[in-house]
Amino acid sequence: MFERFTKDARRMVKAAEESARAAGSPSFGCAHLLWALTEPGSTVRDVLAAHGITPEVVAVELGRTPAGGLDASALAALGIDLDAVRASVEETFGPGALDDAAGGGSGRPRAGGRPRFTDGAKKALELSLREAIRLHADGIDPAVLLLGVVRADDARVNAVLTAAGTDAATLRGDVEQRLRRSA
């Protein structure tokens, strides 16, 4: 399927993967893809910014539930420093000791340290292909990738849209209008 992705869209998927890896996450999802689409060099950055969707807004959502599913801000409100707890546990039991318990699986990236696609990210990529076919596009560029991400109806992406004061239908309409103008 990736042969249908343009060089720019592949770069966005790679940036999403790198974002998850840098955060120590065993997987990356739709919100990581959305974050990558807001970064400098993205051809849809301006349309996202016009809707209030910036890297900072997406990063807030990504930071709400870090790898392992523990909410650092909620624990901090109780006086618990998640980083200190994690460091102490890893010092005693080894690196990644909390990942198994909190992640409901191995909690670790695949061999080679590469995060896996979540089911939501896989769905978004599949929907991007469907969007390209529907729009008679030559390939999947960042705008079509964005349509797939929004169409996937991911809870974290929806939270970003709500925080930004927009909704999926409005954003989709603007992206599709932009695609028609550039065709």
C-alpha positions as CSV (number, residue, x, y, z in Angstrom):
1,M,0.0,0.0,0.0
2,F,2.9,2.4,0.7
3,E,3.7,2.6,-3.0
4,R,0.6,4.8,-3.4
5,F,2.0,7.3,-0.8
6,T,3.8,10.3,-2.1
7,K,7.3,11.1,-0.8
8,D,5.8,13.8,1.5
9,A,3.1,11.5,2.9
10,R,5.7,8.8,3.6
11,R,7.8,11.5,5.4
12,M,4.7,12.3,7.6
13,V,4.3,8.6,8.5
14,K,8.0,8.3,9.4
15,A,7.8,11.5,11.5
16,A,4.8,10.0,13.4
17,E,6.8,6.8,14.0
18,E,9.8,8.9,15.2
19,S,7.6,10.9,17.5
20,A,6.4,7.7,19.2
21,R,9.9,6.3,19.4
22,A,11.2,9.5,21.0
23,A,8.5,9.3,23.6
24,G,9.3,5.6,24.3
25,S,5.9,4.5,23.1
26,P,5.6,0.9,21.7
27,S,3.1,2.1,19.1
28,F,1.9,5.1,17.2
29,G,-1.6,6.1,16.3
30,C,-3.8,8.6,14.6
31,A,-2.8,11.4,17.0
32,H,0.9,10.9,16.1
33,L,0.0,11.1,12.4
34,L,-2.0,14.3,13.0
35,W,1.0,15.7,14.9
36,A,3.3,14.9,12.0
37,L,0.9,16.7,9.7
38,T,1.2,19.9,11.8
39,E,5.0,20.0,11.6
40,P,7.1,22.4,9.4
41,G,7.3,21.0,5.9
42,S,3.8,19.6,5.9
43,T,1.8,20.7,3.0
44,V,-1.4,20.7,5.1
45,R,0.1,22.6,8.1
46,D,-1.6,25.9,7.1
47,V,-5.1,24.4,6.8
48,L,-4.6,22.7,10.2
49,A,-3.4,25.9,11.8
50,A,-6.4,27.8,10.3
51,H,-8.5,25.4,12.4
52,G,-6.4,25.9,15.5
53,I,-4.6,22.6,15.2
54,T,-1.0,23.2,15.9
55,P,1.9,20.9,17.0
56,E,1.4,22.3,20.6
57,V,-2.3,21.4,20.7
58,V,-1.7,17.9,19.4
59,A,1.2,17.5,21.8
60,V,-1.0,18.3,24.7
61,E,-3.3,15.4,23.7
62,L,-0.4,13.1,23.1
63,G,1.0,14.0,26.6
64,R,-2.3,13.2,28.4
65,T,-1.7,9.4,28.3
66,P,1.9,8.6,27.8
67,A,3.3,5.2,27.0
68,G,2.1,2.8,29.7
69,G,-1.3,4.4,30.0
70,L,-0.4,6.4,33.2
71,D,-1.7,10.0,33.3
72,A,1.3,12.0,34.6
73,S,-0.7,15.1,35.3
74,A,-3.4,13.3,37.3
75,L,-0.7,11.6,39.4
76,A,1.2,14.9,39.9
77,A,-2.0,16.4,41.3
78,L,-1.8,13.6,43.9
79,G,1.8,14.4,44.6
80,I,3.2,11.5,42.7
81,D,6.1,12.1,40.3
82,L,5.6,9.5,37.6
83,D,9.2,10.0,36.2
84,A,10.6,9.4,39.7
85,V,8.5,6.3,40.2
86,R,9.4,4.9,36.7
87,A,13.1,5.6,37.4
88,S,13.0,3.8,40.7
89,V,11.2,0.8,39.3
90,E,13.5,0.6,36.4
91,E,16.5,0.8,38.7
92,T,15.2,-2.1,40.6
93,F,13.7,-4.3,37.9
94,G,15.3,-3.1,34.7
95,P,14.5,-0.8,31.8
96,G,10.9,-1.1,30.6
97,A,9.7,-2.9,33.7
98,L,6.5,-0.9,33.9
99,D,5.7,-1.4,30.2
100,D,4.5,-5.0,30.5
101,A,2.2,-4.2,33.5
102,A,0.7,-1.1,32.1
103,G,0.6,-1.9,28.4
104,G,-1.5,-5.0,28.3
105,G,1.0,-6.8,26.2
106,S,4.7,-6.7,25.7
107,G,4.6,-2.9,25.9
108,R,7.8,-2.8,23.9
109,P,8.6,-1.8,20.4
110,R,9.2,-4.5,17.8
111,A,12.7,-5.8,17.3
112,G,14.9,-3.0,16.1
113,G,13.1,-0.5,18.4
114,R,10.4,0.4,15.8
115,P,7.0,1.3,17.2
116,R,4.1,-0.6,15.8
117,F,1.0,0.9,14.1
118,T,-2.0,0.9,16.3
119,D,-5.2,-0.5,14.9
120,G,-6.4,3.1,14.6
121,A,-3.4,4.1,12.6
122,K,-3.8,1.1,10.3
123,K,-7.4,2.1,9.8
124,A,-6.4,5.7,9.0
125,L,-3.9,4.5,6.4
126,E,-6.5,2.3,4.8
127,L,-9.1,5.1,4.8
128,S,-6.5,7.3,3.2
129,L,-6.3,4.9,0.3
130,R,-10.1,4.9,0.1
131,E,-10.1,8.7,0.1
132,A,-7.5,8.7,-2.8
133,I,-9.7,6.4,-4.8
134,R,-12.9,8.4,-4.0
135,L,-11.2,11.7,-5.0
136,H,-9.5,10.1,-8.1
137,A,-6.2,11.2,-6.7
138,D,-2.9,10.0,-8.3
139,G,-1.6,9.0,-4.9
140,I,-1.9,9.6,-1.2
141,D,-0.4,13.0,-0.4
142,P,-0.5,14.6,3.1
143,A,-3.9,16.1,2.4
144,V,-5.4,12.7,1.6
145,L,-3.6,11.2,4.6
146,L,-5.2,13.9,6.7
147,L,-8.6,13.0,5.3
148,G,-8.0,9.4,6.3
149,V,-6.8,10.4,9.8
150,V,-9.9,12.5,10.4
151,R,-12.3,9.9,8.9
152,A,-10.8,7.2,11.2
153,D,-12.9,8.7,14.1
154,D,-10.1,8.3,16.6
155,A,-10.9,9.5,20.2
156,R,-7.6,11.3,20.6
157,V,-7.9,13.1,17.2
158,N,-11.4,14.0,18.1
159,A,-10.2,15.4,21.4
160,V,-7.6,17.6,19.5
161,L,-10.3,18.8,17.2
162,T,-12.6,19.7,20.1
163,A,-9.7,21.5,21.9
164,A,-9.0,23.4,18.8
165,G,-12.6,24.4,18.4
166,T,-13.3,22.6,15.2
167,D,-14.9,19.4,14.1
168,A,-14.2,16.6,11.6
169,A,-16.8,17.7,9.0
170,T,-15.6,21.3,8.9
171,L,-11.9,20.3,8.6
172,R,-12.7,17.6,5.9
173,G,-14.7,20.2,3.9
174,D,-11.8,22.7,4.0
175,V,-9.2,20.0,3.0
176,E,-11.4,18.8,0.1
177,Q,-11.9,22.3,-1.1
178,R,-8.2,22.8,-1.1
179,L,-7.7,19.6,-3.0
180,R,-10.2,20.7,-5.6
181,R,-8.5,24.1,-6.0
182,S,-5.1,22.5,-6.5
183,A,-6.4,19.9,-9.1
